[in-house]
Amino acid sequence: MTARRAARAADPYLWLEKVDSARALAWVRERNAATLALLRAEPGYEATRTALLDALDSSDRIPTITRRGDLVYNFWQDETHKRGLWRRTTLADFANAEPLWEPVLDLDALGAAERRSWVWDGAQAFGPQYRRCLVSLSDGGADAVVVREFDLIDKRFVDDGFVLPEAKTDVDWCDADTICVATDFGPGSLTESGYPRVIKRWTRGTPLADAVTVFEGDVDDVSVWVTVDRTPGFERTVFGRSLDFYNDRCFLLQHDGTLAAIDKPADADLSFERDWLLLDLRSDWEAGGVHYRSGSLLAAPAADYLRGERRLHCLFEPTPTCSLGDFDATRSHLLLTLIDDVASRVEELHWDGAAWQRRAVPVPPFGAIEIDSLHDPLIEGAPLGDAYLVDCTDFLTPDTLWLARAGGDERRLLKQRDGLFDASGMRAEQRFATSADGTRVPYFVVWPNGARADGANPVLLYGYGGFEEALQPWYSAAFGRAWYARGGVFVVANTRGGGEYGPAWHQAATKAGRQRSFDDFIAVAEDLVRVGVTVPQSLGIMGGSNGGLLVAAVALQRPELFGAVVCQVPLLDMRRYHRLLAGASWMAEYGDPDDAADWAAIARYSPYHNLKKGTAYPATLVTTADTDDRVVPGHSFKYTAQLQHANAGDKPHLIRVETRAGHGSGKPTDKIIAEAADKYAFAAKWTGLNVE
């Protein structure tokens, strides 16, 4: 047998990895058409689509703002601006019920003029003047972007300005006429993960080919990166090599142009705030004769630390239930967002010259809170130096946005969103299940009006369980209108692999421990059946990306426990994931399939390799996008083909492929609405939710 024939025998659908081949495209067109015809013929489909249209195109949303000098900027999508409008106003006007937004860049108009499916990927503005910025645009929502210099006063792209062709690019301003660029410079300039490994310093008016290399990583790194801190008096440029998803090495640029390695634990996140150096630990660390626990946040005077002194201040130490969610800095305070049994609370810290002073910040009792400082370090003495935004929400309460000031408890209400669905009679609660190894696993249940634990409820159980991401409550107009309001119960499982209880909770389910995440999810599902919330035939499960891997794996391990599976932009072939697009960057999470010990663990759950012919599997809808350059759609194509071949039951196994779209973010509103309507139609059908 030839090597090629042996490969085909081992992987009969390998040809579907060539996603742009004529054969694969024909396969996709045929199955996509069948999927859409089936779902859109479901009773209540049009009513669901209309309800989603009203909610997702509604202007009654709180705009997310970013401060740049005296103005705040927002990127907005609605029925008129499907791809989006970048706009701005003053903070004072933003507080009004109807702000007078000034248009800056219309992506719908730009895309029409240039015949490109432009998707917004952000902008890097040069302060404190904030006239020039580097706008990143993705064609179709891919991770690869085009970077173009834009004039915020004239509101047009700069003639002969900085322009970078499509690539996975990272840029930062050095000064008004110089930028640091990490991009695809040609052969040898990318890592095995497909990210830049070379950073160059590029001066305005010179060809990119003449840019000077200032930093390089290794080909087996994940990527390289640079941050330029231009805070007056605290100017620093830090280069980094991401060794894997959780470990890096950092280097500080010296005045003489040399680089000095910064001594730190490889898996600790490093940041600077003026004259302080901060370390967010992922593992235990011994320094200066003191033991610091994983999950702690440490601070040290930056100059002392860089000289080798280890006088560290522990700003936060985790408890069995409480972890550090995030932190942000105002001019004179640090704000810690803590996650305590998956609910948020906030603490404020202030250095008084001798010690760090701490106090709890009274915030509204919501499940999820986000803090966003309005401090601009490039504008000294500005009145917003200690101001910050507080965004509060939960499953049934729309977002509320407050303007607060560090050092006091006074808050000013800026925006309060009206409900986008009728939550009367609904309730949300937190419960705990017991996993296979005895671990206590939290989960949330959102009950629709009138629902009872009588075993008859259609349920959607959602999970992610990876990459240290914590699933906290969020307000969803789509779930509210298409699921809760129609009698469906929604459940969120906080499995290991996430960040709900800090690094240890995540690390328990990485590599050889991955099965713990699946066990936790199964334990929640079993608990829902045990306490009478639902029955297996009415239990649907949903997850995306790593969450798609999660729901596919548990559906194969316990097919009798679930009635429906919605598997979105998933990883499914774990034998080859590291060879496809950005997959090599995730080996710190899953392990190396080419290592025999790692593969022994991965092989036990890899969905593509655990389909058993003759098994009746739950109804399954796999969704992906044809231009996803993060998780190649070949995962979804191969798995669906194998699933359709193996299944012995009478339930459908469908695939839905979005065109000109990426891994998830940045889609125009019409595509968001269409995909959501299709998913809810499928989930309703196969959990028994009555939508007529």
N, C-alpha and C positions, 0 to 999 in steps of 0.2 A: 504494500500500500504506500503510495506517495505521501509526502508530508502534507500536501494540499488536501488530498482525500482524507487523511487522518484528521486534519483540522475540521473538515466539514462533518465528519462522523461524530466528532466530539462536540461540535457546536453547529448543528444543522441550520441555524438561522444567522450565522455569522455574516451573511451577505446583507442583512438588514442594518448592520453598522454603517454601511456605505449609504448614508441617508439621502444623498443627492443623486444616486444612481437611478437609471430609468426603471429598473425592476423594483427597487424600494419605493420610488415615488408612485408607481402604479399600485403597489400593495397598499400604500397609505391612502391614496385617493379612493380606492374601492371600499376600504373599511371605514374611513371617515364618513363617506356618504351614507353608508348603511347605519352608522351610529347616529348621525344627525337626524336621519329620517325616522328612526325608531324613537328617539327621545322627544322629538318635536311633535310626534303624534300622540304623546301621552295626554290623558285628560288633565286639564288645568295648566298645561304648559304655558299657554299664552297669558293666562292670568298671572302666573308666576313671573314671566318675563316683564309684564307691565308693572307689577309691584316692584321689581328690582330696578326697572328703568326710572320709576318715580323716586326711589330712594337714592340710587347711586348717581343720578344726574341732578339731585337736589342741590340747590345753592345753600341750604341750611346746614353747612358744615363749618367748623372752626378752621380758618386758614392757618397752616403751619408757617411761622415766620422766622426769618434769619436777619439779625441786625447787621447792617453795613453802614457805619458812620451814623448819620442822622436819620437814615431811612430803614424801613424793614421791608424785606422782599419775601414773596410767596410765589410758588408754582401751583397753578390752579387748572383743574380739568372739570369740564361739565359738558352739557349737551352741545353747546356752541363751540367750546374749545376741547375737542375730543382728545387731541394730543397734548394740549396744554398751553397756557399763557403764563409767561414770567412777568410779574408785575410788582409794583412797590407803592408804598405810602409812608406817612410818618407814624410813629407809635401813637401819638395823640389821636390822629385820625383813625388808626386801626381800632381804637377803643370805641369809636362811634358805631351805631347800629348798621349804618350803610357807609363804609369807608369809600373815599374817592380814590380808587386804585388807578395808578398810571401804568399803562401797558409798556413793557420793555422789549419783550421778544415773543412773537406769536409763532409757536411751532407748527400749527396747522398751515398758516400762510407760508412759512419757510419751507415746509415739506412739499406743499403744492408747487411752489416756485422752483424748487430744486429736484422735484420728482424723487424724493427720498422719504422713507417712513421714519422720520426723526422721533426719537424718544429722549426725553430729558434725563441727563445723568449728573446734573449739578454744575456749579461754577466756583472757581477760585478767584476771589477779588483781591486786588492789591490795595492795602490801606496804608496810611489813614485817609488818602485822597478818595479811594474807591471810584476811580474813573475807569480803570482797565480791569478786565477779568478774563479768565480762561474758561470758556464754556465747553463742556463735554457733552457730545451728542452721540447716541447709539442709533444705528440704522436697524430698526425692527426690534429693539430691546435686547440685543446681544450685550455681553459684558465688554466686548471690544468697542472702543469709542473713537470718534474724531474730536480733536481738541482745536478750538479756534478762538483767537483773541477778539474780545468784544469791547466796544466803547460804551460805558453806561450813561454818559452824558449825551452823545450823539445818537445812541441806541442803534448802532450798526456794527457789523464786523469791521475790524481794522484793516485798512489796505496795507498790504505787506507786513501784517502783524504775525505773531507766532501762530503757526498752523502745523498740526501733527496728523498724519494719516491714520486710518483705522487700525487700532491695536489695543491690547490691554495696557493702558498707559497710566502712569502716576506722575503728576507735576506739582511743583511748588515754586512760588516766587522767591528769588534771592534779593532782587532789587527791581526798580522800575524797568530795567532793560535786560534783565538776566533771569532765567528760570533753570531749575534743576529738572531734568527729564529722565524718567525711566520708561522705556518703551521698546518696541521691536526695531533694533538697529540693523537687522539683517542676520545672516548665518552666525550662529554661536552666541547671539545676544539674549537668548531666552533660556529659562530653566526647563527641566523635564516636565514641569507642570504647565508650561506654556506662558509663564509670566516673565517680566523683565528680570535680567540678572545684571544689567549694566545701567549706571546712572551717569549722565553727562550734564555738563554746565553749558547752556546755550545762550549766546549773546544776541540781542536784537540786531537785525540787519545782516547777519552772517548765515551761510547755509547750515542746515542741520548736520551735514556731513563734516563740518568743521568744529562741531561741538567737542569739548574736551572731556574725556572720561575722568570722573572724580571718585568713582566707587564701583567695585565689582563684587558679585557673589559667586558661588559655585553653581555648576549646572544642576546639581542634585539638591540645591536649596529650593524652597517654594518660590521665593521672590526676593527682591531687594526693595527698600523704601527710604524715603528721606522726609524729615520734617524741618522746616526753617522757622524758628521762633525769632520774630523781629521786635519783641517787647523792648522798648528803650531801656538800656542799662542791663538787660538780661539776654542779649542776643546770643542765640545758640543754633547750630546746625547739627542735627543728629542723623547719621546714616545707620541703616540696619539690614541685616541678613535674616530673613525668616527661614530658619532651619527646617521647621515643619509648621504645622498649624498652631502650635502652642509654645514653641521655643524659638528664641532669636538671640542674636548678638548685636550689640549697639556700639557705635563709635562716635565720639565727639570730635568735630572739626576744630583744630587748634588755630591760633592766630598765624602760625607760620605755614598753614596749609596742610600739615600732617594730621593723621587721625590717631586718636587715643581710644583704646578699648575701654568701655565702661564695665567695671566689675559688678556683676549682679547674677542672681540665679537665672539660668537660661529661660526658665518658664515663667518668670515674673514680668509683668508689664511695667515698663518704665515711663515716667512722664516728669516734666518740669513745670512748676508754677512759680514764676519769678525767682526768688532765691531758695526755693525748696525743691528737693528731688523726692519723688513719690514712687513707691514700689508696691504693686498689687500682687501678692504671692499666690501661686498655684500649688506650692508644696512647702513642707516645713523647712525652716532655714535657721541655721545657727550663725549669729554674727555678733561680734563684740562681747562674746561670752553669754549672750542671751538667746533663748530658743523662741522662735516665732512660728506660730501655727499657720498652716495652709489656709488661705482665705483671708489673711490679715492684710490691712493697708498700713504701710509704714511711711514715715516722712523723715528726712534728714536735711540739714543745711547743705545745699548743693555743693558749695565750694569745699566744705569740710569732707563730704563724702567722696568727692572726686580726688581729694588728696590722700584718701585711704582711711580716714577716720570712720568709725562705725557707731556714732552716737545717734541711735534711731529712736524715733517716737512712734509708738503703736497707736494709730488713729482709730483702728477698728480691729476687733478680734471676734471671729464667728462664735456662735453658740450652736447647740444641736438643732435649733429651729431657725436661726437668723443668719443670713449671709449678706454680703455687700452686693447690691445690684449695680450701682453706678455712683460716680461722684463728679462734681463740677465745681468750678472756682469762680467766685466773684473777685473784686479787687482785693478784699481783705478777709474773705471767709472761704472755707470749704464746705460744700453741701453734700452729705452722704444720703443716697437713697438706699434704704435697707429693705430686704425681703424677709419677712417674718411669717413662717408658715404660708408662704406664697402671697401675703398681703404686704403692701408698701407702708413704710414710715420714713420720716426724714429727720436727720440730725445735722446740726450746724456746728462747725468748729472754727475757732479763732485763736491765732497766736498772739498772746499779750506781751511778748518780749521775754517771757520766762517759761511759759508752759502753754500747752494747747487747752483752751477752755471749750467745753462741750455743753450743748443744750438741745433738748428735743424741740423740734419745730411743730407747733400745732397745725395739722393739715386736716382737711375734710376726711371723714372716714370712708374712703373709697378703696376698692381692691387694688387699683393700679395708679401710681403717681409718677409723672415724669418731671424732672427739673431741667430747666434750660437757662443758663446764665446769659444776661444781656451785656456783661462786661466786655468792653473792647480794649485789650491790653495796649493797643497802639494809640489810644486817646487817653492821655493821663488827665485826671481830675474831672472826667465827664460825670454828669449827674447820675448816669445809669450804672456806675461802676459796681455798686452793690445790689443792683436790681436783678431779679430773675423771674422767670415764668414758672408757674405750677399748673400742670395739666392733670386733671383727676377724672377717672372714669371707672365703670365696672360693667358687668354684662347687661344690666338693665337700665343704667343711668348714663345719659349722653354726656359727652365731654363738657367739662367746665374749665375755663382758663382764667387764672388769677395772675396779677402782677404783685410780686412781693419784694421785700427789701431785707437783705441779711442784716442781722443785728437787732431785729425787732419782729413782732408778730403781726404787724399791720399788713393786710392784703386788700387789694382792689380788684373787684370783679371786672374782667375785660370782656369775656364772651361766655355765653351759656347756650349751648345747643338745644334746640327743641328736639323732642323725641321723634325718631323716624319710624317708630312702630308703637302700637298701643301696648304698654307693659302692664296694664291694669290686671291685677290678680296673679301676675307672674312672680316668681321668687327664685333666688339663687342661693345655694348652700354649698358648703365644703364638707366632704366626707373622706374617709380613709379606708383603703383596702389593705390586705396583708398579702405580700408577694410570696413566691415559692420559698424564699430563704428567710421569711419572717419579717422582712423590711416593711415598715409602715409607709404606704404610698398615698399621697393626697390626690383628691380629684374634686372637681367642681361639677355640680348638677344645676342646670337652668331649667326650671319647670314652667311650662306654659300654663295659662289660666285654666283651672279646673282639673289639671292632671293629678293623678294619684298613683301611689306605688301598688298598682294592682296587676302588674305583669303584662299589661296590654299596650304599653306606650311605644310608638316608633321612636328610636333613639339614634342620634349621630354621636359617636364617640371619637373625639379628635385627639391626636397626639403628635409629638415631634421627637423628643427624647434624644437630643444629640447636640454636640458642639457648644455645650455649656449655655444653651439658650433656655431661659426661664419662661414658661407659659403662664402669664398672669392674666386676670380678667380683662376683656376688651369689649367695647361696644360695637356691634356689627348690625348695620341696617339690613344687610343681606340675610344673615341668619334670622334676624328679628322678623322680617316680612315673609321670607320663604320657608322658615322652619318653626320658630316659636309660635308665631301668630296662627299657624295652621294646626297646632297641637303636637308638634314634635318636641321631644326632650333633647337638650344638647348637653354633652358631657366633655370635659377636658381632663385628660389624665396627665399628671405631673410625674412622669416616669424618670428613673435614673438615666443619666446621659444628658439631662438638661442641667440648668444652673440654679434650680430652685433652692437648693441647700448648699450652694457653694461648690468649690472645685472637687471635693471628695464625692459629692453626689454625681457629678459628671464623670469623674475618673472611674467610678465603680462599674460603668457600662461602656468603657472604651475597649478596643481590641478584643482580647480573649473574654472580657466580661460583657460583651454586647448582648448576650442572651438575657442578662438581667433587665435590660430595658424592655425586651419582649415579654418577659415574665411579669413585669410590673403592669404592662398594658393588659395582658391576659387576666391578671388578678383583678383589675378594675372591671373588666367585662364580666368576669364571673361574679363579682360582687353585685353588679347591677341586676344580674339574673337572680342571685340568691335573695336579695332584699325586695324583689318584686317590682323593680323599675321597668323591666322589659323581659322579653323572651328572645332566644337566639335568632329566630326567623325575623324579628323586628329590630335587630341590633345591627346598625350600619356603622362602619368605621371610615375615618377620613384622615389623610395626612399628605404632606407635600415635601418633596426633595428627600432629606433624611427621614422625614415622616412618611414619605411614600415607601421607603424601604421598610419602615416599622410596620405599616399596615399590611404590606404584602407578605412579610415574614410571618406575622401572627396568623394571617388568614390561611397560610399553608400549614402551619403547625397545629391550628385548631379550626379546621374548616366547618365543623359542626356548631361552632360557637357564634358564627356571624351570618347575617343574611345578605349583607351588601358591603362592598369595598369601593371607596373612591380613592384612587391612588394617583397622586398628582406629581408631575415632573420628577419621577423617582429614580433612585439608583436601584438596579435589580440584578445585574450581572456582576457579582462581587469577585468573580475570578479575573475579570478584565477591567474593572472600573479604573484602576490606576494607570491604564494605558490609553484612556479616552479623555481627551480635553484636559480639564483641570483636576482630574481624578487623582493624580500622583500627590497633590497637595493634601489629600485627606488621609494619608496612611497613618498619621499620628492618631487618628480617630478609630480607624477600622483595622489597621495592620497591613502587612505586606503580603499579598497573595502568592508572591514568589518565594516566600519563606515558608518552609514546610510546617513549622509549628503554628504560624499565623493562619495559614490556609486550613489547617485541621479545624480551627475554631470557626473561621469564616464559612467553610464548606457546610457546616451544620445548619446555617440559616440563609445562605445566599438564595434568594427567591428563584432565580433562573435555574438553579441547580437542584432545587428541592420540589419541583413539580412532579407529581407521580401520576402516570397515566392510569386512567380508570377511576380517578377520585372525583367526587362531586364537590366542586368548589363553590363558594358564595358568588353571587352575581358581582361582577367586577367592571368598573369603568376606570381605565387608565387614561390620564390626560398628559399631553406634552406639547412642545412647540417646535416647529421645524428649524428655527434658527437659535435654539437654546445652545449657547456655547459654554455653558457651565456643566450641566449634566446632559450628555449627548442623547438625543431622542432615540438613538439605537437601543438604549436600555429598554425603553417602553415598547419599541417595535418587536424586539426579540422575545421579550417576556409574553406579550400578548399573543404572538404566534404560537409559542410553546404552550401557553395556557389553553388556547382554543383547541390545540391538538390533544392535550392531556385530559381535559375535562370530560367526565362521564355523566354529569347531571344535565338538567334542562334549563339552567339559568344562563343568561347571556354573559359574554365576556368581551367587552367593547373597548375600543380605543378612540380617543378624540384628539386630533392634532390641530393646534392653532397655527395659522400661517403668519409669517412675518412678526414673530413674537419671540421673546427670550424666556428666561427662567421664571419670570413671574412679575417683576416690577415694570412699570412704565407703559403698560398697555393702554391704548386709547379706550375711552369709556364704553364704546359700542362692543368691543371685544370682551371687556370685563363682564359686561351684562350678559352677553350671549353665552359665554362659558359658564357663568354662575347659574343661569337658567337651565342649562343642560345638566349640570351636576345635581341641582336640586330635584329636577324631574326624575333622574335616575334614582337618587336616594329615596325619594318619596315612593316610587313604584316598588322598590324592593325592600322597604321596611314597613309598607302598609299604611303610609301616611295618606290620609284622604285629602286631596287637593281640589276636588270637584265643587 
